[in-house]
Amino acid sequence: MKMLFIKFGILYFKFIWLFFKPLRVKNRVTFISRQSNIKSQDIVLLERGLKQKGIETVALCKKLEFNICSELKYFFHMFVQMYYLATSKVIVLDGYCILACLLKKKKNTIIIQMWHAMGAFKKFGYSVIGQGEGASIELSKVMKMHNNYDYIFTSSKYTKKYFSEAFNADIEKLVVMPLPRVDLLTSSTYKASIRKKIYKKYPKLNKKKNIVYAPTFRKNEESLSCIQELINCIDYTKYNLVIKLHPLSNLNIIDNRVIIDKNFSTADMMMIADYIITDYSAIVFEAAILNKPIYFYCYDYKEYYNKRNFYLDYKRDMPGIISENPKKIIESINKNIFDERKLYEFKRKYIEIESGKSTFNIVNFILNRLK
């Protein structure tokens, strides 16, 4: 019954598309994202760069959450998407966009997939079809998942093969273009500005060493006791602990010793970190660019691995101590056990950094497609 409803919806949008498709294409760049209701740093940077070149831009940012109210709002938002898909020369996506993949693309429209996560860590897209948390084979075919892309950005030559697999795309479509936010992560001016803002908001972070803990999102959130174990292991006379939960997380942590921050992005908060603890989050790549000591608290490794799996060899490739025991993690921090060389090699392998040029390179790439 659900698949029948989906097929009916597809036919409906394809019929409506017949009325939008004849509209004239403008020399415009439209960004479409369902990661958030606000523009990401990547979109902001690219819009700024394109506007400086006199290019019209539009950003359609609407988060799709799986409840009736959100789904209804997103349904009407899709008509706005359809208009700009019909009238924009270049479309830039940072994730899966239903209509961009489903509808027959106009010949003079170019669609670029600028995936929102750097590097190649957790498997996604066609790499996990019919497995764990991946879509079913039937649904991926019906929805034409990740169809219509002319170009797909990836962060290094090494990650091309993984993105080719994830998007079921020819390797020739893959272009090495690290995300614009790399410019911010490598900018001493930006980092100084963010640190100043964070210290103003949380003055105590300027008085002791800071540990930032940023766990990934789990659909089955039963990890509060494990997080509490980590919280209890820390000596708060020596360290501050900042917890940056995933935006989709509903965990409710109440502990006066800890800062549960919702004012800054995880990448920005890592700029004041002396140590970073994570698990399976792609923020490991941002942390590597910032040259921060990284530790991996993986209390549910086997369960998570079976659900998601990774492109890399997690236990061999991760640039830091890996443990299910929070005491071992904190002991490693106390003793400053950290392999700087391994972090450098990890960063070089997954992110091809041309300091200060990421936004510039992508803007020029788009400008050349607009000619």
N, C-alpha and C positions, 0 to 999 in steps of 0.2 A: 504493500500500500504506500509506504514512504517513497519508494523508487518511482511509483506511478505518479505521485504528486510532484516529485522533482522533474520528471520528464514533461509533465504538463506545464510547469513553470518555465522550463527551457523553451518550449514551443511558444509560450506567451511572449517572452522577451525577444525571441527571434522575429516574431510578428511585429512587435513595436519597433524593433530596429529598422524595419523597412521604411518607416516614416522619418527616422533620424539620419539614415545613411546618405540621402541626397544632399544634406546640408554642406555648405562650403567649408573647406578646411582652411584654417587660419595658421599663420606662422607662430604658433603658440606651443608652449610646453606645459603639459598637465601632469601633476604628480597625484597618484592615487595610493592611499594607504588605509589599511584597516587595523594597524598596530595601535593607534591611539586616536583620540579626538583632537589632539593638537599636533602641530608640525614637529617632526623629529629634527634634531640638530642637522642631520644630513640634508633634509629638504630645505631648511632655513638657509644653509650655506649655499646650496645650489641656486635657490631662488635669488639670493643676493647677487651671486656672480652673473646670472643670466640677465637680471634687470639692469646691471651695470653695462651690459652689452646691448641694451634696448629691446630685449626679448620679453614678450608678454608671458607671464606664468600664472598658473592656477594650482592651488593645492586642495585636494579633496581628501580630508582626513576624517574618517568615521570608523570608530571601533565597532566590530561585530561581536556582540556577546550573545550567548545562547540562552536568551529568555524572550518571552513573547513581545514585550515592549521594545527591546533592542532590535529584534528581528524585524518588527513592523517598521520602525524608523529606518532601518537599513534598506528595506524593500523600496521605500520612497526615495531614499538617497541614490539608489541604483539608476533611477531615471536621470538624475543630475550627472552621474557617471556616464550614462549613455550619450548625453548631449556632448560632453567634452571628448568622449572617445570618437565621436563623429566629426568634431570640428577642430581637433588639435593635430598638428603635424607630428609632434613627438609626445609619447606617453611614457612616463617613468613610474614603475611600480617598485614597492619595497617588500612585497609579499604576494601571495596568491590573490588575484582579483577575478572574481567569477565572470563578469561580463567581458573583460579583456581577453579571456581565454575562450569563452563560449561563442561569441559573435564572430561572424566572418569579417576579418579585418579589411579596412579600406586599403587599396593599393598604395596610396601616397601617405599612409600613416606608419610611423615607426614605433615599435614597442620595445622598451628597454626594461629588463628585470634587474633592479639594484637591490639584491636581497639584504634584509635589515641586519643580519648577523655577519660578523667578520669571520675569516678563516673557514675551516671545515671541521666541525666537531661532532655534534649529534647528527645522526642520519635523519633525513627528512625527504619529503616528496616521493619520487618514484623509488628511492632507496629503501623505503619501508612500506611499499604498497602491499596490502594484505597481511601485514605483520603488526603485532602489538598495537601501538597508537596510530598507525598509518591508516589511510583510507582504503576501502575495499577496491579490488580490481574493477568491479562493475561500476562503482561510483566514479572512479578516476576516468574511465572511458566515457561515461555519460556526460561528465562535467568538462571533458577535454582539458584536464588538469595541466597547467603550465604550457598551454598551447599558444601559438601566435607570436612568440618572442623573436625579435630580430637580433637582439644582442643580450647577453647575460654578463653582468660584471662579477668578477671574483677577485680575491685579494692577492693571489700569487699564481705563478705557473704551476706550482705543486698542487694547488687546490682545483685546478681546471677539471681534472678527471672526475673528482667527486661531484662538482656542480653539474657536469655533463650528465652524470648518472642521476642525480637528484631531479633534474629538470627534463630528463629524457631528451636531451638536445645534442645536436652535432657539436663536436669540440670546437669547430670553426666559429661557432656563435659566442664562445667564451672570450671575454676581453679582460685583461688584468687591469683593474681599476679599484684600488682600495677605497673604502668609503670616505666621504668628505670629512667626517669627524676625526680622522687620523690627524688632520691639520691642527685641531684643537689639542689633541693628546700630545703633540710634539711642539706646541707653542708655549714658550716660557712666559710670555705676556699673559696669555689666556689662563694658564695654570695659576699664576700669581693672583690674578683677578678673582678666580674662583675660590682660592684658599682664603682670601680676604673676606669674601662673602660668607663662607662657611664658619670661619672663626668669629665673625660678628654675630651669627645666629647661635653658635655653640661655643662660647668663650673657653670652656674647659678643654676643648680639643687642642688648644694651643699650649697646654701645660704639661701634658704627658704624651707618651707614645700611643699611637692610635691603631687599633685593629679594626678593619672593616670586614664584616661577614656578609656575603652575598650569595645565598643559596638559590638554586634554580627552582622553577615552579614544578610542583608535582600535582597531578590531577587528584590523587588520593592523599590529601594532606593529613597525615597522622604522625608528623615528625616533631611535634612540639616538645615532647619529652627529650628527644635527642638534642634539640637546640638548647633546651634548658641545661642539659649536661654540659654543653660547651660553655654556656654563660657562667655556670658555677665553677668552672676550672680556672677562670681568669683572676689574676691578682689585680684588683682595681686600685691598689696604691701605685702600681707601675703603669697600668694601661687604661685607656678608654676603649669601650667596645661600641661600635656603630653597626647596627643591623639594617641592611638594605634588602627588604623582601621584594620578590618579583611583583610587578604591578597587578598580576592576576591573583596573587595570594590572598587568602582570607584568614591566615593565621593571626591570632590575637596574643601578642607577647606583652606581658605586663611585668616589668622589672625596673625598679628605680635606678639600678646600676648601669642600665643600658640606654643608649639613644636609638630609638626606632625612627629613622629619618624618612620623611615623605616630602621634603622640600627641595632636594637636589637629586639629579640623576645619579645612578650608580657610578658611571664613569667619572663624573665630577667629584663625587665623594671619595673616590679612590685617590684623588690628587692630594688629600691630606693624610692618606694611609701610610703607616710605616710597614704594616703587614696586611696581607689580604688572605682571607679564608673563603673558599668557595667549594663547589663540588663538581657539577657537570654543566655549569653555566658558560656560555660563550663569552662572558666578560673576561675570561682568562686571556683573550687576545688583547683587549684594552689594557689589562693589567700588565701584560708583557711589554706592550709599547711604552708604558709608563715606567718600566724597569723596577716593578715592585716585587718583593719577595712574596711568593704565592704558596699557599698550603691547601690541601684538599681533604676536607672532612666528609668522608663517603660512608656513612653509616648504613646505607641501603644499596651498596654497589651491585650485588648480584641481581636483585629485584629490578633496579633501574636499567641495568645493562640488558636484561631480557626483554624489557619493554621498548627500549629506544635504540640500543647499540650505537657504536661510534664509527666514524671514518678512520680515526687514528687508534693506535694501540694505547689505551688509556693508562694502564699501569706502567708502561715503558716510556711513553712520550710526554706525559704531563710534567711540566717544569717545576716540580716541588714535591715535598713530602706528602704521601698519600696514606691515610689511616682511617679506620672506623672508630678509633679510640680518641676522644677529644683531649685526653690528658697528654697523649703523644704529640698531638698538634701543638698544644700550648708549650710543652717542654721544648719542642723544636724551635719555637719562637723565642723562648727564654734563652736558649743557647745560640740563637741566631744561625741555625743550620739552614743553609740556603745555597743552591748551586747556581751561581750567577752565569756561568758558561752555558749551562743547559738552557736557561731562560733566553739567552742571546740567540742560541741556535734555533730554538723553538720559534721565536719572533721572526727571524730571518727566513725560516722555511714557510711560514704561513702568511706573512704580511710583507709585501714588497713596498717598503716605505721610501718615498721621495719627499723628504721633509718640506711641508708647506705647499706641496703641489697637488694634493689629491683633488681638491675642489677645482682648481685651475684646469687640471687634466680632463675631468669629467665635463666641465663647462665647454671646453674646446671640442671635445668629442661630440657633444650635443649640437654645438654651433655648426660643425661640419655636416651633421645630418639635416640641418635646417636649410642648407644651401640649395 
